[in-house]
Amino acid sequence: MSALDYEIDGQTYEGYFVKPAGVAKAPVVAIAHAWGGLGDNEKQKAEIISREFGYAAFAMDVYGKGKRGVSVEECQALMNPLVGNRAELQKRLAGGLAAAKSQVGVDASKAAAIGFCFGGLSVLDMARAGHDLLGVAAFHGLFRPAENIPQPKIKAKVLIEHGWLDPMATPQDVLAIAREFDGADWQLHAHGKAVHAFTTLGANNAAMGTVYDADADRRSFAYLKTFLAELFG
């Protein structure tokens, strides 16, 4: 496991790479971070994917090395410019995916991407933009469509793990993304008691609608394990 730097358009980004021991060429799962930037939650999920699933994992960075948020205001200041400029977000995600595929011991022909919260929106954008992936999985993601791709032609398989009580992705938003992704190979699992950030250890802000849910976390990752096994064979 290691932190490593990579560049996109002359700017330095800091990823996190982990690979299972004893595997010469492993499929790779790129991980898109939540609104605070690459942190402990993404690294913990990378460790699970490597240790328990047997795949390489590369946590991407779309903000830039050292750019992380803690307060709501800091996180919004980092995220909102990219939510408002989806072409730029997609370019940075493509750079992160390229870095993931270039790591030693990775089978670049077998790649998927997963993301959490803002990262969920990010991996759905990777599917919308046609990035070279077998599939994407969004956890408590945001469903806002990408203005620069009004009619996406999605080739990757799509898994959405959703908290049904998520105030940031309403039932109406669920119906909207189902319509947008019509024709794609998509599946959605709604967790009835869960709100936003249900896989984020330590999340406990009921007023904001961000609360960790151990059952939804465990169940959603069981679905992910099955999904990745289908993608990678």
Contacts in CASP RR format, 6 or more apart in sequence:
PFRMAT RR
TARGET T0000
AUTHOR 0000-0000-0000
METHOD contacts of the structure
MODEL  1
MSALDYEIDGQTYEGYFVKPAGVAKAPVVAIAHAWGGLGDNEKQKAEIIS
REFGYAAFAMDVYGKGKRGVSVEECQALMNPLVGNRAELQKRLAGGLAAA
KSQVGVDASKAAAIGFCFGGLSVLDMARAGHDLLGVAAFHGLFRPAENIP
QPKIKAKVLIEHGWLDPMATPQDVLAIAREFDGADWQLHAHGKAVHAFTT
LGANNAAMGTVYDADADRRSFAYLKTFLAELFG
1 16 0 8 1.000
1 17 0 8 1.000
1 18 0 8 1.000
1 46 0 8 1.000
1 47 0 8 1.000
1 50 0 8 1.000
2 16 0 8 1.000
2 17 0 8 1.000
2 18 0 8 1.000
3 14 0 8 1.000
3 15 0 8 1.000
3 16 0 8 1.000
4 14 0 8 1.000
4 15 0 8 1.000
4 16 0 8 1.000
4 17 0 8 1.000
4 99 0 8 1.000
5 12 0 8 1.000
5 13 0 8 1.000
5 14 0 8 1.000
5 15 0 8 1.000
5 65 0 8 1.000
6 12 0 8 1.000
6 13 0 8 1.000
6 15 0 8 1.000
6 95 0 8 1.000
6 96 0 8 1.000
6 99 0 8 1.000
7 13 0 8 1.000
8 91 0 8 1.000
8 92 0 8 1.000
8 95 0 8 1.000
8 96 0 8 1.000
9 91 0 8 1.000
11 64 0 8 1.000
12 64 0 8 1.000
12 65 0 8 1.000
13 60 0 8 1.000
13 61 0 8 1.000
13 62 0 8 1.000
13 63 0 8 1.000
13 64 0 8 1.000
13 65 0 8 1.000
13 92 0 8 1.000
13 96 0 8 1.000
13 99 0 8 1.000
14 38 0 8 1.000
14 61 0 8 1.000
14 64 0 8 1.000
14 65 0 8 1.000
14 66 0 8 1.000
15 38 0 8 1.000
15 58 0 8 1.000
15 59 0 8 1.000
15 60 0 8 1.000
15 61 0 8 1.000
15 96 0 8 1.000
15 99 0 8 1.000
16 38 0 8 1.000
16 42 0 8 1.000
16 43 0 8 1.000
16 46 0 8 1.000
16 58 0 8 1.000
16 59 0 8 1.000
17 46 0 8 1.000
17 56 0 8 1.000
17 57 0 8 1.000
17 58 0 8 1.000
17 59 0 8 1.000
17 100 0 8 1.000
17 103 0 8 1.000
18 46 0 8 1.000
18 47 0 8 1.000
18 49 0 8 1.000
18 50 0 8 1.000
18 56 0 8 1.000
18 57 0 8 1.000
19 26 0 8 1.000
19 50 0 8 1.000
19 56 0 8 1.000
19 57 0 8 1.000
19 103 0 8 1.000
19 105 0 8 1.000
19 106 0 8 1.000
20 26 0 8 1.000
20 50 0 8 1.000
20 51 0 8 1.000
20 54 0 8 1.000
20 55 0 8 1.000
20 56 0 8 1.000
23 54 0 8 1.000
23 56 0 8 1.000
23 105 0 8 1.000
24 105 0 8 1.000
25 105 0 8 1.000
25 106 0 8 1.000
25 107 0 8 1.000
26 54 0 8 1.000
26 55 0 8 1.000
26 56 0 8 1.000
26 105 0 8 1.000
26 106 0 8 1.000
26 107 0 8 1.000
27 55 0 8 1.000
27 56 0 8 1.000
27 106 0 8 1.000
27 107 0 8 1.000
27 110 0 8 1.000
27 111 0 8 1.000
27 112 0 8 1.000
27 228 0 8 1.000
27 231 0 8 1.000
27 232 0 8 1.000
28 55 0 8 1.000
28 56 0 8 1.000
28 57 0 8 1.000
28 58 0 8 1.000
28 100 0 8 1.000
28 101 0 8 1.000
28 103 0 8 1.000
28 106 0 8 1.000
28 107 0 8 1.000
28 108 0 8 1.000
28 110 0 8 1.000
28 111 0 8 1.000
28 112 0 8 1.000
29 46 0 8 1.000
29 49 0 8 1.000
29 53 0 8 1.000
29 55 0 8 1.000
29 56 0 8 1.000
29 57 0 8 1.000
29 58 0 8 1.000
29 111 0 8 1.000
29 112 0 8 1.000
29 113 0 8 1.000
29 114 0 8 1.000
29 228 0 8 1.000
30 57 0 8 1.000
30 58 0 8 1.000
30 59 0 8 1.000
30 60 0 8 1.000
30 96 0 8 1.000
30 97 0 8 1.000
30 100 0 8 1.000
30 111 0 8 1.000
30 112 0 8 1.000
30 113 0 8 1.000
30 114 0 8 1.000
30 133 0 8 1.000
31 42 0 8 1.000
31 45 0 8 1.000
31 46 0 8 1.000
31 49 0 8 1.000
31 57 0 8 1.000
31 58 0 8 1.000
31 59 0 8 1.000
31 60 0 8 1.000
31 113 0 8 1.000
31 114 0 8 1.000
31 115 0 8 1.000
32 60 0 8 1.000
32 62 0 8 1.000
32 93 0 8 1.000
32 113 0 8 1.000
32 114 0 8 1.000
32 115 0 8 1.000
32 116 0 8 1.000
32 118 0 8 1.000
32 119 0 8 1.000
32 120 0 8 1.000
32 122 0 8 1.000
32 123 0 8 1.000
32 126 0 8 1.000
33 39 0 8 1.000
33 41 0 8 1.000
33 42 0 8 1.000
33 59 0 8 1.000
33 60 0 8 1.000
33 61 0 8 1.000
33 62 0 8 1.000
33 115 0 8 1.000
33 116 0 8 1.000
33 118 0 8 1.000
33 119 0 8 1.000
34 41 0 8 1.000
34 42 0 8 1.000
34 115 0 8 1.000
34 116 0 8 1.000
34 117 0 8 1.000
34 118 0 8 1.000
34 119 0 8 1.000
34 197 0 8 1.000
34 200 0 8 1.000
35 69 0 8 1.000
35 75 0 8 1.000
35 76 0 8 1.000
35 78 0 8 1.000
35 79 0 8 1.000
35 117 0 8 1.000
35 118 0 8 1.000
36 63 0 8 1.000
36 68 0 8 1.000
36 69 0 8 1.000
36 70 0 8 1.000
36 74 0 8 1.000
36 75 0 8 1.000
36 78 0 8 1.000
36 79 0 8 1.000
36 118 0 8 1.000
37 61 0 8 1.000
37 62 0 8 1.000
37 63 0 8 1.000
37 67 0 8 1.000
37 68 0 8 1.000
37 69 0 8 1.000
37 75 0 8 1.000
37 78 0 8 1.000
38 59 0 8 1.000
38 60 0 8 1.000
38 61 0 8 1.000
38 63 0 8 1.000
38 68 0 8 1.000
39 59 0 8 1.000
39 68 0 8 1.000
40 201 0 8 1.000
41 116 0 8 1.000
41 199 0 8 1.000
41 200 0 8 1.000
41 201 0 8 1.000
42 59 0 8 1.000
42 116 0 8 1.000
43 59 0 8 1.000
44 201 0 8 1.000
45 57 0 8 1.000
45 59 0 8 1.000
45 114 0 8 1.000
45 116 0 8 1.000
45 199 0 8 1.000
46 57 0 8 1.000
46 58 0 8 1.000
46 59 0 8 1.000
47 57 0 8 1.000
48 221 0 8 1.000
49 55 0 8 1.000
49 57 0 8 1.000
49 228 0 8 1.000
50 56 0 8 1.000
50 57 0 8 1.000
52 225 0 8 1.000
53 225 0 8 1.000
53 228 0 8 1.000
55 228 0 8 1.000
55 232 0 8 1.000
56 100 0 8 1.000
56 103 0 8 1.000
56 105 0 8 1.000
56 106 0 8 1.000
58 96 0 8 1.000
58 99 0 8 1.000
58 100 0 8 1.000
58 103 0 8 1.000
58 106 0 8 1.000
60 93 0 8 1.000
60 95 0 8 1.000
60 96 0 8 1.000
60 97 0 8 1.000
60 99 0 8 1.000
60 100 0 8 1.000
61 96 0 8 1.000
62 82 0 8 1.000
62 89 0 8 1.000
62 92 0 8 1.000
62 93 0 8 1.000
62 122 0 8 1.000
63 78 0 8 1.000
67 78 0 8 1.000
68 78 0 8 1.000
69 75 0 8 1.000
69 78 0 8 1.000
72 208 0 8 1.000
79 118 0 8 1.000
81 88 0 8 1.000
82 88 0 8 1.000
82 89 0 8 1.000
82 92 0 8 1.000
83 89 0 8 1.000
83 118 0 8 1.000
83 121 0 8 1.000
83 142 0 8 1.000
83 144 0 8 1.000
84 147 0 8 1.000
86 125 0 8 1.000
86 146 0 8 1.000
86 147 0 8 1.000
86 148 0 8 1.000
86 149 0 8 1.000
87 148 0 8 1.000
89 122 0 8 1.000
89 125 0 8 1.000
90 125 0 8 1.000
90 126 0 8 1.000
90 128 0 8 1.000
90 129 0 8 1.000
90 131 0 8 1.000
90 146 0 8 1.000
90 148 0 8 1.000
93 113 0 8 1.000
93 122 0 8 1.000
93 123 0 8 1.000
93 125 0 8 1.000
93 126 0 8 1.000
93 129 0 8 1.000
93 131 0 8 1.000
94 126 0 8 1.000
94 129 0 8 1.000
94 131 0 8 1.000
97 111 0 8 1.000
97 113 0 8 1.000
97 126 0 8 1.000
97 131 0 8 1.000
97 132 0 8 1.000
97 133 0 8 1.000
100 106 0 8 1.000
100 111 0 8 1.000
101 108 0 8 1.000
101 111 0 8 1.000
102 108 0 8 1.000
110 134 0 8 1.000
110 231 0 8 1.000
110 232 0 8 1.000
111 132 0 8 1.000
111 133 0 8 1.000
111 134 0 8 1.000
112 133 0 8 1.000
112 134 0 8 1.000
112 135 0 8 1.000
112 136 0 8 1.000
112 137 0 8 1.000
112 228 0 8 1.000
112 231 0 8 1.000
112 232 0 8 1.000
113 123 0 8 1.000
113 126 0 8 1.000
113 131 0 8 1.000
113 133 0 8 1.000
113 135 0 8 1.000
113 136 0 8 1.000
113 137 0 8 1.000
114 120 0 8 1.000
114 123 0 8 1.000
114 136 0 8 1.000
114 137 0 8 1.000
114 138 0 8 1.000
114 139 0 8 1.000
114 224 0 8 1.000
115 122 0 8 1.000
115 123 0 8 1.000
115 136 0 8 1.000
115 137 0 8 1.000
115 138 0 8 1.000
115 139 0 8 1.000
115 141 0 8 1.000
116 139 0 8 1.000
116 140 0 8 1.000
116 141 0 8 1.000
116 197 0 8 1.000
116 199 0 8 1.000
116 200 0 8 1.000
117 139 0 8 1.000
117 140 0 8 1.000
117 141 0 8 1.000
117 142 0 8 1.000
117 196 0 8 1.000
117 197 0 8 1.000
117 200 0 8 1.000
118 141 0 8 1.000
118 142 0 8 1.000
119 138 0 8 1.000
119 141 0 8 1.000
120 138 0 8 1.000
120 139 0 8 1.000
120 140 0 8 1.000
120 141 0 8 1.000
120 142 0 8 1.000
121 138 0 8 1.000
121 141 0 8 1.000
121 142 0 8 1.000
121 143 0 8 1.000
121 144 0 8 1.000
123 136 0 8 1.000
123 137 0 8 1.000
123 138 0 8 1.000
124 136 0 8 1.000
124 138 0 8 1.000
124 141 0 8 1.000
124 143 0 8 1.000
124 158 0 8 1.000
124 160 0 8 1.000
124 177 0 8 1.000
125 146 0 8 1.000
125 149 0 8 1.000
126 133 0 8 1.000
126 136 0 8 1.000
126 156 0 8 1.000
127 133 0 8 1.000
127 135 0 8 1.000
127 136 0 8 1.000
127 152 0 8 1.000
127 154 0 8 1.000
127 155 0 8 1.000
127 156 0 8 1.000
127 158 0 8 1.000
127 184 0 8 1.000
128 145 0 8 1.000
128 146 0 8 1.000
128 149 0 8 1.000
128 152 0 8 1.000
128 154 0 8 1.000
129 146 0 8 1.000
129 149 0 8 1.000
129 152 0 8 1.000
130 152 0 8 1.000
130 153 0 8 1.000
130 154 0 8 1.000
130 155 0 8 1.000
130 156 0 8 1.000
131 156 0 8 1.000
133 156 0 8 1.000
134 156 0 8 1.000
134 157 0 8 1.000
134 231 0 8 1.000
134 232 0 8 1.000
135 156 0 8 1.000
135 157 0 8 1.000
135 158 0 8 1.000
135 159 0 8 1.000
135 227 0 8 1.000
135 231 0 8 1.000
136 156 0 8 1.000
136 157 0 8 1.000
136 158 0 8 1.000
136 159 0 8 1.000
137 158 0 8 1.000
137 159 0 8 1.000
137 160 0 8 1.000
137 161 0 8 1.000
137 224 0 8 1.000
137 227 0 8 1.000
138 158 0 8 1.000
138 159 0 8 1.000
138 160 0 8 1.000
138 161 0 8 1.000
139 161 0 8 1.000
139 198 0 8 1.000
139 199 0 8 1.000
139 220 0 8 1.000
140 161 0 8 1.000
140 162 0 8 1.000
140 163 0 8 1.000
140 166 0 8 1.000
140 168 0 8 1.000
140 169 0 8 1.000
140 194 0 8 1.000
140 196 0 8 1.000
140 197 0 8 1.000
140 198 0 8 1.000
140 199 0 8 1.000
141 160 0 8 1.000
141 162 0 8 1.000
141 166 0 8 1.000
141 168 0 8 1.000
141 169 0 8 1.000
142 168 0 8 1.000
142 169 0 8 1.000
143 169 0 8 1.000
143 173 0 8 1.000
143 174 0 8 1.000
143 176 0 8 1.000
143 177 0 8 1.000
145 176 0 8 1.000
145 177 0 8 1.000
145 180 0 8 1.000
146 152 0 8 1.000
152 180 0 8 1.000
152 181 0 8 1.000
154 181 0 8 1.000
154 183 0 8 1.000
154 184 0 8 1.000
154 186 0 8 1.000
155 184 0 8 1.000
156 184 0 8 1.000
157 184 0 8 1.000
157 185 0 8 1.000
157 186 0 8 1.000
157 227 0 8 1.000
157 230 0 8 1.000
157 231 0 8 1.000
158 181 0 8 1.000
158 184 0 8 1.000
158 185 0 8 1.000
158 186 0 8 1.000
158 187 0 8 1.000
159 186 0 8 1.000
159 187 0 8 1.000
159 188 0 8 1.000
159 189 0 8 1.000
159 223 0 8 1.000
159 224 0 8 1.000
159 227 0 8 1.000
160 177 0 8 1.000
160 186 0 8 1.000
160 187 0 8 1.000
160 188 0 8 1.000
160 189 0 8 1.000
161 188 0 8 1.000
161 189 0 8 1.000
161 191 0 8 1.000
161 199 0 8 1.000
161 216 0 8 1.000
161 220 0 8 1.000
161 223 0 8 1.000
161 224 0 8 1.000
162 169 0 8 1.000
162 174 0 8 1.000
162 188 0 8 1.000
162 189 0 8 1.000
162 190 0 8 1.000
162 191 0 8 1.000
162 194 0 8 1.000
163 169 0 8 1.000
163 190 0 8 1.000
163 191 0 8 1.000
163 192 0 8 1.000
163 194 0 8 1.000
163 195 0 8 1.000
163 196 0 8 1.000
163 198 0 8 1.000
163 216 0 8 1.000
164 171 0 8 1.000
164 190 0 8 1.000
164 191 0 8 1.000
164 192 0 8 1.000
164 193 0 8 1.000
164 194 0 8 1.000
165 192 0 8 1.000
165 193 0 8 1.000
165 194 0 8 1.000
165 195 0 8 1.000
166 194 0 8 1.000
166 195 0 8 1.000
166 196 0 8 1.000
166 209 0 8 1.000
167 195 0 8 1.000
167 196 0 8 1.000
167 209 0 8 1.000
168 196 0 8 1.000
168 209 0 8 1.000
169 196 0 8 1.000
174 188 0 8 1.000
174 190 0 8 1.000
178 186 0 8 1.000
178 188 0 8 1.000
189 219 0 8 1.000
189 220 0 8 1.000
189 223 0 8 1.000
191 198 0 8 1.000
191 213 0 8 1.000
191 215 0 8 1.000
191 216 0 8 1.000
191 219 0 8 1.000
191 220 0 8 1.000
193 213 0 8 1.000
193 215 0 8 1.000
193 216 0 8 1.000
194 211 0 8 1.000
194 213 0 8 1.000
194 216 0 8 1.000
195 206 0 8 1.000
195 209 0 8 1.000
195 210 0 8 1.000
195 211 0 8 1.000
195 213 0 8 1.000
196 208 0 8 1.000
196 209 0 8 1.000
196 210 0 8 1.000
196 211 0 8 1.000
197 203 0 8 1.000
197 209 0 8 1.000
197 210 0 8 1.000
197 211 0 8 1.000
197 212 0 8 1.000
198 211 0 8 1.000
198 212 0 8 1.000
198 213 0 8 1.000
198 216 0 8 1.000
198 217 0 8 1.000
198 220 0 8 1.000
199 212 0 8 1.000
199 216 0 8 1.000
199 217 0 8 1.000
199 220 0 8 1.000
199 221 0 8 1.000
200 210 0 8 1.000
200 212 0 8 1.000
201 212 0 8 1.000
202 212 0 8 1.000
203 210 0 8 1.000
203 211 0 8 1.000
203 212 0 8 1.000
204 210 0 8 1.000
204 211 0 8 1.000
204 212 0 8 1.000
205 211 0 8 1.000
END
